[in-house]
Amino acid sequence: MGVFSSVPPGADLPMHARDLVRMHEAVIGGGRPRVRPRPLVSRSWSRALSLGLAADGVNTRDSVPLDEVARRRRASPLRHVVDDLGQVLGTTSDTANMLLVVTDAEGVILWRAGSPAVKRRADTLGFTEGADWTETRVGTNAIGTALAEAAPVELLAGEHFEQGQHPWYCTASPVHDPRTGELLGVIDVSGPALTLHPAIGALVETGRRLVESELWRHHQQGLDRLRRTAEPVVAGTGGPALLVDDDGWVAHSAGIAPGTRIAAPVEGQILAVPGLGACLPERLAEGWLVRPADTARRVRLDLELGHAPMLRMRSGDVGWVRTVTPRHAGILVHLRTAGPAGLSAEALSRALYGDAEHLVTVRAEVSRLRRLLGAIVDTRPYRLASGVDLSVHKGLEVGG
């Protein structure tokens, strides 16, 4: 289970659950509990109290209509792996007391799987398809708190903010797109508090890994299809060119080794590709053909710092100008300072946040920057790509 377990090693589960309920009563009532809340729980309770949520019962539930649930399901990449997740849950010995829940990135429940009995118990809490299960609506719970903390969370009994959730445990983990780092949703396993088993955390972690590996497999299959159908187009160009999907992932290349990804192509917009220079992407049936729009191969970037940082690209006679976020500007500045040696995720976290505890955030920010700029930023370690020159005009302090 690891560091996010709600039960201390060697603790008696029923006794610990009762202690947590008494802890909730004491803290919410302004008293001094014998067992103090974990820091994660304290932070979440503080957020719930600041929102004016009620701890003594069940807060008003918000939900989206079933047709909106259906639309979100169709749009979610997780639709490809929900059945596989159900099979993982089905391999456990106590499925009658378990409820598997999958939400989208906004904390809206899209799928549930479990016995009719446990579903009926969940229905009394409004723990149903379409319900908004974020902290802002239902207080401290594994789904909403995992979204707020950007980390796996397990909660037991009185650690939930609402008293109505005290008869439950819940164990949840965020799921990210392995291609982009984008948050896709949360996997949660919940059940009666006194049925919590140490293996639940491992079950949820297995589910998360399964989802992300299956999404990566779907991604690779898509690139293979694109390569088979459009490779002759690249071969017929007679010069350096790339074949990429809608997110900039490289399916095939000729005359250049660009790495695995460039910036996501947009119709009519110039791309900066190290080794190719400025390129104008051409739409194909299932992807994009990317080839040089100019003979110049070096990419020159000019970053102007300020409240709304501006990034200018020039390669030969063509280029573009676009705004970037202050955080992305900060990343570019730190990578320029680091030079060819680059920065690890830990080092970039320290440079941006003053500590090495923001690795998930750093990787997500770099992923978003790479979606915008593509291979201009290399990984492992993070650095500016070869053939990219970046100059910085100092202005207002770069923040985030």
C-alpha positions, -999 to 999 in steps of 0.1 A, spaced: 0 0 0 28 24 8 28 59 21 -8 67 15 -23 39 37 -49 50 61 -42 23 87 -9 23 106 11 -10 105 -1 -34 132 -32 -14 140 -65 -31 148 -89 -21 120 -122 -18 140 -105 0 169 -86 24 145 -119 31 126 -136 40 159 -107 62 169 -110 81 136 -147 87 141 -140 101 176 -112 122 160 -136 137 136 -161 145 164 -134 161 185 -118 182 157 -151 194 141 -164 201 176 -134 222 185 -119 197 209 -85 179 212 -86 144 197 -65 115 211 -56 106 175 -46 136 153 -56 138 116 -29 130 91 -15 161 74 -33 151 41 -66 149 60 -60 182 79 -54 200 46 -85 186 31 -107 194 61 -94 230 61 -104 233 24 -139 219 31 -145 242 61 -134 272 40 -160 263 15 -187 263 41 -195 225 38 -214 208 66 -196 179 84 -227 166 103 -244 147 75 -245 148 37 -241 179 17 -263 187 -13 -251 167 -43 -246 180 -78 -248 158 -108 -250 160 -146 -278 144 -167 -274 109 -179 -271 121 -215 -242 142 -205 -227 111 -187 -230 93 -220 -213 121 -239 -185 122 -214 -180 85 -216 -177 86 -254 -151 114 -251 -131 97 -224 -100 77 -234 -108 56 -204 -137 40 -222 -112 16 -238 -101 1 -205 -132 1 -182 -140 -36 -189 -104 -45 -182 -105 -27 -148 -137 -47 -140 -118 -79 -146 -90 -68 -122 -116 -62 -95 -132 -96 -103 -100 -114 -94 -103 -104 -57 -120 -126 -31 -145 -101 -17 -161 -84 -47 -195 -84 -30 -183 -56 -7 -163 -36 -33 -174 -8 -56 -152 2 -85 -157 38 -96 -141 56 -125 -144 94 -129 -133 119 -154 -108 147 -148 -135 169 -133 -144 143 -107 -178 133 -123 -185 96 -119 -188 80 -153 -187 42 -145 -195 20 -115 -190 -17 -111 -200 -38 -81 -227 -60 -65 -263 -47 -64 -261 -46 -26 -230 -23 -24 -244 -2 -52 -276 3 -32 -256 14 -2 -237 39 -24 -269 52 -39 -279 65 -4 -249 87 -5 -255 100 -40 -224 80 -50 -239 73 -85 -231 79 -122 -232 116 -130 -224 128 -95 -197 154 -89 -174 138 -63 -149 167 -59 -140 181 -25 -159 213 -33 -192 193 -34 -188 164 -10 -158 173 12 -129 150 20 -131 118 0 -105 97 -19 -116 108 -53 -119 146 -47 -88 146 -24 -67 127 -50 -77 154 -75 -68 182 -51 -35 166 -40 -26 152 -74 -17 119 -56 -31 86 -45 -53 88 -14 -68 63 10 -94 74 36 -111 54 63 -142 61 83 -139 94 103 -112 107 79 -140 116 55 -154 151 62 -190 142 59 -204 120 87 -225 102 61 -194 88 46 -180 74 79 -192 39 73 -169 37 42 -133 34 32 -122 46 -2 -89 42 -21 -82 63 -52 -55 71 -77 -53 97 -105 -49 84 -140 -28 103 -166 -25 100 -204 9 83 -209 14 103 -241 8 138 -227 7 136 -189 -28 150 -191 -51 140 -162 -78 117 -175 -97 108 -143 -95 88 -111 -99 51 -103 -115 44 -69 -123 13 -49 -147 18 -20 -166 -4 4 -177 -8 40 -151 6 64 -144 -26 83 -138 -46 51 -107 -25 42 -78 -48 34 -41 -38 29 -42 -53 -6 -68 -27 -18 -41 -1 -24 -21 -26 -45 -53 -34 -64 -59 3 -72 -23 7 -82 -25 -23 -105 -56 -8 -121 -38 25 -127 -9 8 -143 -32 -14 -164 -51 17 -177 -19 36 -186 -3 7 -203 -34 -1 -223 -37 35 -234 -1 35 -245 -8 3 -265 -38 20 -282 -15 49 -290 12 26 -306 -15 9 -326 -27 42 -339 9 52 -350 13 18 -367 -19 23 -387 -8 58 -397 26 45 -407 11 17 -429 -13 40 -447 8 71 -452 44 60 -454 44 60 -492 35 97 -491 66 105 -470 88 84 -493 76 103 -523 85 137 -510 122 134 -520 135 152 -490 135 153 -452 99 149 -438 79 136 -409 47 117 -406 29 126 -373 -4 121 -356 -27 149 -343 -7 152 -311 27 155 -329 38 119 -322 61 107 -349 49 77 -369 76 78 -396 105 100 -406 128 104 -436 161 122 -436 159 133 -400 159 118 -365 135 141 -346 129 121 -315 94 108 -306 74 139 -308 71 174 -322 45 202 -315 9 193 -323 2 204 -359 -24 231 -366 -36 238 -401 -19 269 -416 5 274 -386 42 272 -389 59 246 -368 95 248 -354 112 214 -357 149 211 -347 168 197 -377 141 208 -401 136 244 -391 103 260 -399 77 236 -413 42 240 -426 22 209 -418 0 193 -445 -32 175 -435 -34 138 -445 -64 115 -440 -52 102 -406 -23 125 -397 1 152 -409 30 155 -433 56 178 -420 85 191 -442 106 222 -443 91 255 -455 125 271 -457 161 260 -463 173 272 -429 176 245 -403 183 263 -371 155 274 -349 159 308 -331 137 316 -302 133 350 -285 116 351 -251 103 384 -238 94 381 -201 65 399 -185 30 393 -171 22 377 -205 55 363 -218 59 364 -256 79 338 -275 91 345 -310 104 318 -334 124 325 -365 139 301 -390 151 316 -422 124 338 -436 95 324 -416 84 323 -380 56 329 -355 48 348 -323 28 334 -294 22 339 -257 33 313 -232 24 310 -195 47 325 -169 54 289 -157 64 278 -192 86 309 -196 103 300 -163 110 265 -175 126 278 -207 147 302 -187 160 275 -164 167 251 -193 186 279 -211 207 285 -180 214 248 -175 228 245 -210 234 211 -228 237 192 -195 200 200 -189 180 194 -157 164 163 -141 128 165 -130 140 168 -94 164 197 -103 137 215 -123 112 211 -94 138 227 -71 144 255 -96 107 263 -100 92 255 -65 122 254 -41 119 217 -34 119 183 -51 83 175 -41 65 187 -72 76 160 -97 41 152 -110 34 189 -116 68 194 -133 63 165 -156 28 177 -165 40 212 -172 68 200 -194 44 177 -212 21 207 -219 51 228 -231 62 200 -254 27 198 -268 30 235 -276 66 235 -288 73 199 -295 109 187 -299 123 221 -290 125 207 -255 142 174 -251 137 150 -221 159 128 -199 172 152 -189 151 182 -197 170 205 -220 168 227 -251 172 206 -283 203 207 -304 199 233 -331 177 256 -309 190 290 -299 171 308 -272 176 345 -261 158 360 -232 149 396 -227 145 402 -189 114 421 -179 91 415 -150 98 386 -126 88 352 -140 64 335 -117 37 309 -119 
